[in-house]
Amino acid sequence: DRLIEYINKAYSSKVAVVGGRGGMNAYKSATRFGQQSYLVGIGNLLPKLELDFAKHIELGELESAENIIKNIEKPFFDVTVKFGWHIALKGAMSIKGLCQTHERSPMRGLTSIEHAELLSLMQKLNLI
């Protein structure tokens, strides 16, 4: 956390500091240090959740924001990172009926085992 704070304070006005994997956590850290930040990630699948999270940050409701990270985003990423973000996102969006599962070459889709694991995770997290 101290390194992130140092980088944000020392460099964010000079260069773009980009962080990934766990967009909400990165957003929370960056905004804490006054860095301009964009929130993208799980909002592709759950836009209301991401908007609620941003509102909690804006209002200083950090415990509520942290609960979203702890109870939804982190468990979602802990499982889906092993599939690859694009594949997992597309699979989750298809489970929610937002798109089809077909992928263009060279990208692969989820295997039936990965799909079942993702479906089970989304049910457990009440995302569908």
Phi, psi and omega in degrees: 000323180293322178295316178299316178300314180299312181299314181298315181290321185280328191238345188295337177275350183254325183220165174279123176261117186248132176230153181218185181056094184094058186305324181292319179294318177296319179297315180300315180295313183296315182293331178299329181258011176080011179281140173297135186216151177240140183253108177220151179148251183295344177296339173300328183261324185228072185300322181295320178299316180293322177293319177299317179300312180300322179295318177301317179297313181302321183273000181076018179272068189293328178294319177295319178296316181296325177297322178295316178299309186294319188265344181232298187297309183298312179298326178295311180291326179303324179273313190283339182300329181288341177275335190101138187300310184299314181297315180294316180298313180297320177297316180294319178295324178291323176299323178279358179080020182269343179200174176269162184274349184300136176241145174275147177298142010267005181290142176255159174266180176293144171286169179296326178291316178296319179300315180297320179294318179294317178300314179299316177300312181296324176294315181298323180272003182058043180265353177226000000 
